[in-house]
Amino acid sequence: MKRLPTLLACTLLASVDAAAASRGSSTFRYKPGPDEERPVIIDATIGPQGSDFAMRLKFDRMPFGEECKQRCANVTLFLDTDASAQSGLLLPTKGPENGADLAVVIQGVREYKRQDAPAELNLRVKVRQLGSDTQSADGGELLADLNHRQDPERVQTDGTTVYLLIDATSALLPSAKKVRIIYHPAGGKAVQATIGGMLGDSSGRGVQIFKRGNWGRAPDAEPRKPRANPSGDNG
């Protein structure tokens, strides 16, 4: 896998909860257990950048590729964009994800473009908007289906670190001064943190992703490629 040069300088100026603040600039950190089968996020820096949520996500090992084979990353980050349980996901049972308005699903997948060609190893990112009538993380409206090859202006990787820009311009997406972040690894305890929201004083001045390139494009990003419909993946 081609290693990209240093792409970003991420500085979190948005306000975070006391627990996150005590750990420095990270929005949250997670210590994986010995039984984790798939790569997991161990350090995340998240904040508003213009009309996007910018993310720097560090995994404990390569989130996609030959190293993880059939057990690559399959994680979901939930964003409660107005920090309110009155809107967003409504699970049948109480859980920290209730109230989340966005689900960002990050998967390491094998995609087969042609039957006579080897699988293409991709980092795939799906973004779903979760309305109040949504009762599972797989529901809601699919806002984006991205991968690091075809969408380098929004998804890039550098070793075990993933950089994302998540569009937050949907007219139906609630906004507030605070955003609640929820990360709930499979079999683990949910990790939560609070950052400044789109209506906060730090919007557009917090985390900076791809800032050395043109707006919306990272330095050294390849031109956009025609999008093909994958015939299958292992996600």
N, C-alpha and C positions, 0 to 999 in steps of 0.2 A: 504494500500500500504506500502510495506516495505521501511523504510527510510534508505538510505545508510549512512555510516559514512562519515566524511569530506573527500572528494576525491581529491580535487585539490587545488593548489595555483596558482591563475591567476595573472600575473603581465604584464601589457602592456608596453613594452619598445619601440614598434614601433611608428613611428611618426604619429600624428593625426592632423586633421585640428584645427585651433585656437579655434573654438567653442567647439569641443570635448575636447581639452586639458584643457580648462577652467573648465571643470566639473570633473577633476581628471583622473583616469585611465580608465574610461568607454569610449568605442568607440562611443556610442551614448546613449541617454536617450529619453524616450517618455512618455508624460503624457496623459493617456487615457481620452477620453471624457465620460460624464455621460451616453451616449447611446451605449457604446461598449457592444455588446451581447456576444462576445467570449473572452477568455483570450488573452491578447496581451503582447508583449515584452515591458517592461518598462526600462530595463537596459541591455546593451550588451557590452561584451568585446570580441574582435575578433582580431586575429593576426596569422601570419605564424608560424608553428611549424614543422620544417623539411620539408617534402613534403606534409603536410596537412595544412588546415586552422583550427585553434582551436577556439572554441566558448564557451563562458559562457553566457547564455541567461536567464535573470530573467523575469518571467511573473508576471502579477498583481494578478493572482490567479492560482489554479491548472490547468495545460494545458491539462490534461486528467484524466479520472477516473469518479467515481460516482458523484463527486461534480459538474462537468460541464454537466453531462448527455449527451444530444444530441447536446449541443452547446459548444463543446470543441475547443481547439486551431485549427486554420487553417490559418497559417501565412506563408509568403514567404519573405526570405531574398535574395536580388540580389547582386552578386559580379561582378563588372567590373574589371577583374583581370589584365588588362593592362591600366586601367583608360583612355580608348580611345573609342570614339563613332564610330571609323572606323571599329570595329569588334563587334560581339555579337548581342544581341536582337535589332530588328528594328521594332518597333511598327508602325502601320499605322498613328497614331497621335503622336506628340512630347510628350515626358514624361521623367522623370528622370531615368526610367528604361532602356531607350535606351542605347545600348553599353554594357549592362550586359552580361557576359560570363557564369555565373553560376546562377542557381536558386535553393535555398535550401528551400523546402516546409516542414513545421513542422505541423503535424496533430495529434490531439487526436482522436483515432478511437475505435470502437467496432468491433472486428473481430470474426466471427463465424467459428470455426474449424470443428464442427460437429453439425448437426441439433438437437441432443439430449443433447447438452452441453450448458451451459451459455456462453454468449459472453466474450471474452478475451479483457481486456482494455489495449490498447497499445499506446505508443507514436511512431508515424511513421514518418520517415524522408526520403523524396525523393530528390535526387540530379539530376538536369538536366543541360546538357551543351547546351548553346544557341549560335548557329552559326549565321552568318550574314543573312541567309535565314530564320531565325526564326522570326515569327511575333506575337507570343503570349507566355506568360510564361508557358503555358501547352505544348508547342512544344519543339523542340530540342531532344537531345538524352538522354535517361534515363541512368545515370551512376551508381546510387545506389538506392536501396529500402531497408531501414534499419528500425529496431525497437529496443526499449530498452531491450527487453527480449532476442532476438536472436543475437544482435550485441553489447554486453556490452563493447567491446573494442573501439567502436566508438560513442555510444549513452548511456548516463546515466542521471538519474534524482535524484534530492535531494529536495523534497518538490516542490516549485514553480520554481526551477532553473533547467535548462537543460544544459548538457555539451555535446559538439559534436566535433568530429574530421572528417573533410571533406577532402577526398582524392583529391589532386590537381595534380596527376601525368599523366593525360591524355595528350598524345602527341600533341593534337590539341588545348589544352587550352593555350591561350596567357599568357605570364608572363612579368612583368615589375617591376620597383622599387616602384610603388604605386598601390594600389587597392582602388577602390571606392566602398563603401557599401551603399546600398539603401534599406530602409525599408519603405513600403507604406501601412499603415493600411487601411482597408476598410473604406471609408468615411472620412479619415483623410488626412493631408498633409504629403507628403513624407519627411522622415528624411534621410539625407546623411552625410557620414563621409569618411575620407580618412585615410588609414593605410599603413604601409610598405608592399611591395609586396615580391614575391618569389625571386626577383633579388635585393632586398634591403639589406643593411648591417645588418638588424635585423633578417633576415630569420633564423629560428631555435633557436633564442635566445629571442623571445618575450613571447607571451602567452604560458604557460605550462599547458597542460591538461593530467591528469592521470600520472603525472610524478613520483608518489611514487610506481607505479606498474612496471611490466616489460614493455618494449617498446610495445606500441599498446594494452596494457591491463591494466585496472584500478585495484587497490587493491580491493580484495573481489569480483571481477567480477566472475560470475558463468561460467562454461564451456559452449562453444557454443552448442546450441541445433539444432537439425535438422530443416531445414526450411520447413514450411508448406505453402501451397498456401491458403490464406484467401478466403473464399467464399463471403465475403461482409464486408463493413464497413460503418461508418457514415461520413467519411471525405469528 
